[in-house]
Every structure is written in C-alpha cells, then in structure tokens.
C-alpha cells in the first residue's frame, strides 16, 4: 500500500492535509498541556469524552468513599489526573505496569472498594486479559477495567496501540459485563450505573473526541440497548464510536426515502437479544463496530438472529476485516474501512438493495 | 586522540540531525515524541555510526549485530539514521504516519528494512533481545544483541523476568542501554514509580553494570569499548543518565512535551535553536 499523499508535505503546508482531530489530544500546535486547552475548539469540555472520566469519577467519589481510581502512567491521557486532584488519597498511579494495576485493583475491591483501573485498551484488555478473568471476573469483584483509545483510534501509533480484539476477548470471559460508551453523556451514565452493578466490568472508550449522541446523561441499563431512531426498512445495530456515524448515515438514507432504525448496543455482554429481535422485524440488519469482525457485535448479532429463528433476515456486518490495519491517521483509517458515515451509508444502500 | 575527536564531532553532528529530523517528521504527523527521541539521540548515533556491526546493504546479514528499540516511541529518532545509512530511501519518510506509510509512531519489523524487532508495547523488548541472543549463541555467531530500554518501562514486570533469564543464561552477548531520561508520561519516575537503583537491580540479577552521562559522546564510546567480547558470561547494562527533551530548552525535563506538536513560529524557533547549538550551552 502506498500513501496517497506521499511526498507532498515537505514544503510547509502541512496543516491542510491533517484531519483536525486525528491525534489523541488534538493537533493544535504546542505541548500536550496546551493542546488540552486548545483542542476543545471552543466546545464545552463537559461534552468531550476525553475530559469526562476523572471528573465524573471525582463527582461520584464525593458521595461514595468506596470509589478508588488507578492508572498506569496515563493519568494525563485519560484525565484520571482530574480525579487525583480531588481525591489524592484514593488515586494510585502504578507506573507502566498494567497487569499489576489490574490485580491491585482487584485486591482493593476484595477489601470493599469499587475500583476503576484505566489505561489504553490495548494494554488493559489485551495485556491484562488473564488478570481480568482470574482476579476480577471469576471472584465477582467490583473492578471496572477501563480500556480507552480502543479500536484503531490510536491511528499511526500502530498495531501495538490498537485494540481491535478487546470485545471478542472480553465477551468470552464469564461473569464480566462488557460495555462501550458512545459519547460523553453516555460515559457519565455508564459510570453512574456501574458503581453498584454486581461483579466485574470492562468499559470500552474511544479516543475521546466522539461527537454528542445523547443531549443529556442517560439512565443506563446494562444489557438493554437504546433505540435512537425508528425505522421500518432496515435497522443498524452500532456500538461505541460507531453510533454517531451510524445515526448520520441513517439520516442521509432518510433523505432518499429509506426508513432506517438505529440502536445503540452499548452492552455487548449480557447481550440484548430482544433488541436484535426488534431489529430483525425490519428484515434487514446492519451491524457497525470499530473492532475485528470476529467475535464482536456482528458475531453476537448473528448468533442471536440464527438462534432466534431469524435466519432469513438479511445481515451485513461492517467491521474491521481480520487483518492488522495499516498505519494512518484515525480519520483516514475509518474512511479506509468504511467506518465513517459515508461508508456506513454506502453499506446501508447495498443492504437495502439486497 | 585526533581520530577520536573527529569521530565525536561527527557523532555530534549526527545527533543534531536526529533532533532536526524528529522535529520535521513530527510536523508531518501533527504530533511527535520529541522528548524521548532527544534524550536518546547521542546513544543512538553512537550505536549506529560507531558501534554496531552492520551491513546496511544487506539487512538480513546473519552476523550483524541486532538492535531492539524497546522504547519504541523513540523510533522517530531512529528512522532518519536508518535512512542516512542507506537502509531505505530517505524520501520515504516524507509521508511519515500518512495512510499506508511504512513508518508509524512505533517501529515495525514487517515494514522497515533495518528494524530487527517491532516494539511499541513497553516491556517486551528485552525478552525479544534475550531470544535473539539465545539464537545467536545456538547458531555459534559472535554478534551482539543490543536493547535500548526506557526508564519508565522498567516498571513493567516483564523487564525483570527477562533480566532474570539473561542472567540465568549467562548472555554475555547481550547489552542493554537504559535511557535514564528521568521521566515517564505522568512525571518524574522517582515520583510515579521509583526504579532506582537501576544498576544495582541489574547486578543483583547477574549483570555487569556501567553508569555514564548519556549525552557525553566520549563517555558513551568509552563504555562501549569497555564491553567484554560477546561470549558466555555476564549480560551487560549501560545505564545512561540523560535529560528528557535534551537540546530544546522548552522541552528539557518538561512535563508537557512527552507528545507535542511544533508548528508555525515555534517550529522555526526550535529549528534555529538546534542549528545554532544554543541548546548545548543552555542545557545543564
């Protein structure tokens, strides 16, 4: 594969070939800290997922002394430093040691705490997989492992920093609730609902720049998908970062007269079979996820359709093919794999023609 | 003495090249690991232009020394060296990180000539180097295996599993260089997760340790020349005390420049700073 823009950027006009939000803290000039301030682009930080995690956990901890937060040298990237500033006695930075972090969180949970352990999804879910299963899920401890910058949202950081397998791995672990947040408000709702949820959880977050899907903080019921849009010709089941572009795609098809329902399947496990049944009533289902097409939302949907006797429903699964993705800025990768609203609309058009 | 002086002058020039290329490539990407590349600049050039036994026109030469950049986020400083040595056309770096480029933030052995092992997930590199060193021994080769570790990643347990195994297997053909630049992302390692005394921790696992100023090219060359021949024996560690962000005043030991983006006037100012060598005097 050859870069389409090869050799064209050496002259100084670099900014115009960048998409503006491709780097995990934005691309405005300056240091990490400066970019944090500038990359909001004038928007309210409360609407930007990247700025929510530490603040919301801090709010919850104001009223609940069981809550503790851990990270692995990424307090600035995931903003758990906002929690640390307010509750330093219940914040622990373990350094670059993810497995240790997760099992330490389990140890605290075994002693009465509700622990939130956050790092890149590639390290929390993949590196820490066995610790999550053996030390968190099996004993049923209230550890909330947070995998942020999931999928391919790390873009040109490359394969080591991508997590396109995490849902499949996590979905296979018994007694583990697996949830994806699609925007800032839903992330708040997930965190609020998680405090007293029994057992261990894996919470998957994107790069933190996801646009708004929910105007207010929703009441999140784990295992129950949210229907965001009605429709009779087809239904999209989307999760996490793909909910917003799926909504945009459905709107675009509506302009051509197609009626497409959209469901936010925020919980991969336990899986909402009823939502799949409702989606199946349209006769055409499209699943959309930022994940390897193996063992994620599309697979879970196919299982539910077939087992529910809906084998005749037309199903398309939009996901990352079973390959290691190329190097590239996130937005370029989404377009490359048709996981932006243009690509989803195209896939939807084909589904409607099926 | 004159020969050494000329060698050091050349390396100093190449270290400046590493820094200016890091700044240039970061602008193409819109973000870069400036500070982690700058701290390693003298170490990387001493290795690639002086110490490593290489044939850039024959990257798979079985008798070459191997190098694993475990702190893979410093790859932006290594790519220009590999291009300069002829592993690939330097123009390939002009689309650094763009869709389909072979050159991402972390080095990829599948895509880049001269990269012996991929990295990016911290804590893996030393284990890979142990495997490469074991393979060299089994095949009867006298090549060395080198591994550069960041100090932050010394918090990873796998590093110490690897260190223990290298001591156990008496891998005298293995050399670790620790870029002790004092900081991980969230702060000084002394504050985030204490890792000292690094040299004593390695020697406890059966290694021989040296500790040097990692920006002093004479000291680096002396340390490398002091290594015993690659044979069964103690694995070797060179703990290089460095300054994260070394060479650009605003970045030196700054909490803000692990990842950043220099553009506009900032870009020009930093390029001027590097060109005039002002930073060498400003630095501590």
Interface residues (C-beta under 8 A of the other chain):
Chain A: X1 X2 X3 X4 X5 X6 X7 X8 X9 X10 X14 X15 X17 X18 X22 X23 X25 X27 X28 X29 X30 X31 X32 X33 X34 X35 X71 X73 X74 X75 X76 X77 X81 X93 X94 X95 X96 X97 X99 X100 X122 X123 X127 X155 X156 X157 X158 X159 X160 X161 X326 X327 X328 X329 X332 X333 X336
Chain B: X27 X28 X29 X30 X31 X72 X91 X94 X95 X97 X98 X99 X100 X101 X102 X103 X104 X105 X106 X108 X111 X118 X119 X120 X121 X122 X123 X152 X153 X155 X156 X157 X184 X185 X186 X189 X192 X193 X254 X255 X256 X257 X258 X259 X260 X261 X262 X263 X264 X266
